[in-house]
Amino acid sequence: MKENKRPKIKPGVCIGKLTVIETTPERKNGYMVWRCDCECGGSICLDTRTLQRGTIRDCGCETVVKPGQRDITGQRFGQLVALYPTGGQGRDGSLIWHCRCDCGSEVDAPLHQLTAGYRKSCGCLSRPPLKDYVGKRFGKLVVQRYAGKWDGLHRWQCICDCGRETVVGQTSLQSGKTKSCGCLGNPPARDILGRHFGDLTVTAYDGNREGIYFWRCRCKCGKETIVRQNNLLMGHTKSCGCRQKTVYIENLKLVDGTSVTLLEAARHQRLLSVNSSGYNGVYWNKKNEKWAAQITFKGKTYYLGSFEKIEDAVKARKTAEERFFGAFLEWYYDTHSEIEKDDRENRCIEKRIDMHDE
C-alpha cells in the first residue's frame, strides 16, 4: 500500500510558525477545524486538510497574501506583472493587485480580470501614449494645449481655421478622423444667410448637432432665437414665438374683453373638464344640497339661483344665455362682414379652446 505522508494533526503539532492547540465545534467541508497559535502571538482557525497540506504556515503576519487568497505574486499577464495585493476588492469581491506594465507604468487590476485575460496592460495596448502635439496641424485644426485625459483618451484643445475652438481625442487626430471643428465635414445643407422666413431673418450659421443644421435668427420684435434649418424651409417656424401669441388672441376675437369664439363654443355645449353636471354653468351646491346656475359675461359672474331639480337650473342657464350671449352675438354678426358670418360655423375652434383651457 502507498504510505500516507501527510502528518497527523493533533494538539502540539507545529506547521511553520503555527502550533495546533485544540479543536473547535466548527466543521469545514467535513473536516475538523483547529485553533492554532502563531509565534507572533496571533491566532487562526484552520481545517485538518489545510494543515496537512501546509499551504498556510502563519496567521498572516508575514505572508503578503492572506489565508484563502490566491497568490499571483510575480506572475505575468500580458504586459503586466503582479507585484502585491492592495487589500481592496472589486465590485465582484475579487482581490485587486498592483501591477507593473512593460511600458513602465503601474496600475491596479482585479484578480479575475488578470486571470481571465481581460486585462493585459495599463492601457497602452488599446490607447496610444501621450504625445507632444502642441502647435501641430491636423487638417484645419491647430493644437493649442493638452486638455487632460478622461474615458481613457488623451484630449487636446484645438483651434479651427474658422475661428472656433474644440476639444479632440488624440486618437481621432492621429487617425485623421477629425480634421475640423465640424465646419469641414458638416457644411450647411443650404446657404440661407440673410433670407427672411416670416418675421425671422437669418443672421448666422449655428453649427451641426447630430446631423441637424441650426441657424441663428433675429425676429422683428427684436429677440434672437436658434432654429432648425428644416423648420425654416418648411415654414414651421416663422417667429421667436411672439406671432403665435398674436394669432391666438386674434382667433379668440375679443370684443371689450369678451371672446366671441368662446361664446360660440358655449352655445355648442362644450363642457369644461371640471364640469360634472353635463351642462355649462350648472353645478351641485354641497352647502344647501341644491343645483345652482350661474353665467359669466364680460368678466362678471351672475348667480342665477338654486333649484331642487337639475332641469330647472338648466332652464335658468339657457334663459340667461339668450339674454346675455344671444344679444351680444347678434350685434357682433350684424357689425361684421357677411363672409365672416357665413364662415363662423366652419371654423376650427376646438384647438384654440383646448389651448385656452390649458
N, C-alpha and C positions, 0 to 999 in steps of 0.2 A: 504494500500500500504506500501511497505518496505521503511523506511526512508533512504534517501541518506546521509551517514555520512561523505562523502568526503567534505572537506572545499571548499568554493567558492573562486577561485583565482581572486584577483583584487589588484590594487596598494595599498601598505601599509600592506598587509598580511605578517606575519612572520612565517617562517618554519625553525626551528632550528636556525642557525646563519644567515640565508638568509632573506632578506626583498625584496618583489616584488616591482619593481619600475615602469616599463611601458612595453607595448607590443612592439614587433619588427615586421617588414614586413615579417619575415620568418614564415613558417609553417612546422611542422614535423608530418607526418602521419595524416594529417588533423587537428592537434591540434595547437592552438596558442602558439607561443614562447614568453617568458617573459624575460626581463633583470632584474637580481636580484643582489643586492649588499650584500656583506658579511661583518660581523663585523670586520674582519681583514683588510678591505679596498679593498679586491679583488672584482671581478665581474664575473658573469657567466650567460649564457642564457640557460633556461630550458623550456620544453613544459609543458602545463597545466596538462597532465596526470602524469608526473614525480613529479610535485609539489604536486598534490593531494595525491599521494601515499607516499610521504615523504621519498623516498629512498635516496635522496641526500639532505643533510642538511647543507652543507657548500660549498665553492668554490673549495675545495680540499686542503685547508691549514692544516687540521687536520687529515683527513681520509688517511689511508695508500694506499688504493685502489682508484684510480682516478674515477671520474664520468663516467659511461658507462662500467666499467670493472667489471668482476665477482670477488667477494671476497671469497677466499677459505682459509682465514687465520685460522689455527688450524685444518683444515680438514685432515684426514688420507687417504693415497692412498697406500695400501700395507704396506710396512715398512717405508714409507715416510710421514712426517707431514709437511704441508706447513707453512712456517714462515712469509714470506713477499715477495712482488713482487720486482724484481731487477730494474724494469724500462726498461729492454731490451726486445727485441722481437725476436722470432724465424723466420725462413725463410718464414713461412706462416702467419706471423704477430701476432702469438699467444704470449701473455704475458709470460715472463719467471719468475718462482717463485723459491726462495731459500728455500730448504727443508732440514730437518734433518732426517737421517736414524736411525733405531733402533740399528745399529751397532756402532753408534756414529759419523759416517762421515756425512758431509754436501755436498749437490750437488745442482746445478741449473737445472731445468727441465721446458720445455714449458708446458703451461696450458693444451693444447689439448692432450699431451702425458699422463698427470696425469689423466684427466677425462675419457680418452678412455681406460685406463688400460694398456697402453704400457710401462709405467714406474712405477715400484713398489719398487725399491731400488736404492741405489747408485751404484750398480753393484755387490754387494756382493752375491746376489742370483744366478747370472749367472756365476760369476767368483770367484774362491776361494780367500780368503785374502792372503796377502803376508806372507810367512813363512821363517824361517831361515834354508836354505838348504846348507849353506857353509860347505864344507868338506864331505857332504853326497854322497853316491854312488847310482847310478841308472843304473843297467846293467854294461856297460863298461864306463859309464860317471861318473866323479867326479866333483862336483860343485866347482868352484873357487871363484866366486863373483857374486853379483847382477848386472845385465846389464841394468836395467831400465824397464819401462813399456810403451808399445805402442800398439795400436789397442786393448786396453782393457785387455791385457795379461801381467803378470809379466814375465820377461825374465831372464835367468841365464846363465852366461858364464861357460862352462864346458870344461874339457879336457878328451879326449878319451884314452883308453889304447893303441891305435895305435899311439898316439902322436899328433893327430890333435885336434884343438880347435873348438868349435862350440857354438852357442847361441840357447838355447832351451826354449820353453814356460813352465811355471810352471805346467800348466795343463797336458802337454804331459809327463812331468817327473812323476807326481803323478799317472797318469793312466797307466804308463808303455808303452805308445805308442812309445816313443823314448828311446832307450837304448844304442845308439851309435851315432857316427858322420855320419853314413851311411855305414861304412865298415862291420857292422854286418848284417844288413838287406839286403844290396845290394852288395854281393861279386862279383868279376869279373866272367862273364859267362865262360870264359876260361882263363887259365893261359898261356899267350903268352909272358911273360917276357923273354927277351934275344933273341927272334926269329927275323928273318930277313924277311922283306917284300919289295922286290925291293931294293932300296937304303936306306931304313929305318931300324933301329934297335931299338926294343922296350926296353926302359930303366927303366920305372916306370909306375905304375897304377895311373891314374889321377882322379879317382872317378867316381861316377854315378850321372848324372844330368838328372832328369826327365826320368829315366828308360833307359838312353843311357850310355854305358860304354866308357870311354875315356882313352887313353894311351899316355904317353909322349915318343916321339921317337927322335932319332938322325939320321940325314941324312949324306950320305957320303961326302957331301960338307961342313959339319961341323955345319950346322944350326940345331936347335931343333924345333920341332913342336908337337902339340897335335892333335891326330887323333881319330876318332870314331873307335871302335872295328870292326864293320861290314865293314867299308871301307877298313880296313886292310885285313880281312879274305877273302873278295870278290875280292880283287885286284884292287879296285877303286883308292886307294891312294898308290903310290909307292915311292914318294919323297916329299920333302918340297915344291916343285914347280919348282925346277931347271931342272928336267928332261923334263918337259913339254916344256920349252923354247928350250931345245936342240933338242927335236923331231920336234918342229915347224920349226926350222932352217934347219934340215935335210930334211924335206918334201918340203921346198922351193927349194932345190937342187941348191944352189948358186954356180956360177962359175964366178970368177972375179967380184963379186958383182952383177951379173945378175941372176935372178931366172928363171930356166928352166920351173918350174911349172907355173909361171905367164905368160910366153911366150906361153906355150901350151894353157892356158886358153884364152889368147887374140886371138889365132887362131880360137877358137870356138865362137868368138863374144860375150864373156861375158862382159857386159857393167857395168861401174861404176854407182852408184846410182845417181850421179850428171849429167850424160850424158843425153842430151835432143835431140840429133840428130838421135840416133838409131845406130850410128857407132862409134867404138873406134877411138879416135884421130881426130874426126871431130866435129867442133863446129861453132856456128854462131857468127861472129865478129860484135859487135854493132857499132864500130867506123867507119868501112868502109862499113858496111852492106853487107858483103860477107861471104861465107862459107870458113873457114880456116881448114887446115890439118896440123898435126904435129905428131911426133913419138919420143919416149924416149927409148934410148938403152944405157946400161952400164952407167947409171946415167947422161947422156947428152941428152937434148931435141933438136930435129932438126925441124925447121919450114919448111913446105913443100909448102907453098904458099896460096893465097886466090883465090877463084873461084866464078863465078856468079851462077853456078849450083852445087847442092849438089853431083850430080853424079860424077862430075869432081874431087871434093875433096875426095870422097870415093875411086876413082880410084888411085889418088896420094898416098893415105894412103896404099892401098893394094900393090902398087908397092914398097913402102918403106918397108913394112913388108917382102916381098920376098927378098929384098936386105939385110936387117939387120937380121931379125929373121930367115929366111929360111937358110941362110948360117951358122948361129951360131948353130941352132938346128941340122942341118945335120952333122956338125962337132961333136956335142955332142953325137949323136946317134952312130956315127962311132967309137968313142973312148970309148964307154961303152959296157957292155956285151949285148949279144943278148936277154937275158932274160928280162932285163930292157926295152929294145927297144920294145919287143912284148907286154909287160905288161903296157906300159905307157898310152894307150888309156883306160884301165880299172881301172885306179887309181881313188880313191875317193878324188878329189882335191877341190870339192865345199866347204867343211867345212873349209879347210885351207885358201882358198881365202877369205871367209867371215871373218875369224879372222884377215886377213891382212887388209881388208877394214875398220874394226872397229878400 
